[in-house]
Amino acid sequence: MNEAFMREAIALSIEKMEAGAGGPFGAVIVKDGNVIGRGWNCVTSSNDPTAHAEVMAIRDACATLNTFDLSGCEIYASCEPCPMCLSAIYWARLNHLYFAADRNAAADAGFDDEMIYREISKDWKNRNLPAGQLLPAEAQEAFERWNKKTNRTPY
């Protein structure tokens, strides 16, 4: 745990928000004591609802290391990650997450993800977002081919 890295994430959140990039969120990814990825919220400036600070930092770190696996790295986020970012952190295999503000502080500022936290745990048939499943048997072919592929890169 390093307060200097957290201060950098917080400073990014303020600097980029004030510059009009997006909401007040910043993140840095560290490996072996060095920042290898930086990200800030770019949702409104890039018209990309997935351009959250943590996702942008993961993209930056992966580009820096030329890998999709960030094992051995840690992320410092100015705020507790939303469900999407938390999932991305798990997918990237980061070793540790540190955050400053919690999700209640984010909700108080107008960034309330509680509905998403509740929805994720539901079966897809019971979510508020109408969904339907089409052609599952046909889609199975892709998985069967993947399982037979000898030169696949597992992830």
Sequence and secondary structure as in RCSB ss.txt:
>XXXX:A:sequence
MNEAFMREAIALSIEKMEAGAGGPFGAVIVKDGNVIGRGWNCVTSSNDPTAHAEVMAIRDACATLNTFDLSGCEI
YASCEPCPMCLSAIYWARLNHLYFAADRNAAADAGFDDEMIYREISKDWKNRNLPAGQLLPAEAQEAFERWNKKT
NRTPY
>XXXX:A:secstr
  HHHHHHHHHHHHHHHHTTSSSS EEEEEETTEEEEEEE  HHHHT TT  HHHHHHHHHHHHHT S  TTEEE
EEEE   HHHHHHHHHTT SEEEEEE HHHHHHTT   HHHHHHHTS GGGSSS      HHHHHHHHHHHHH T
T    
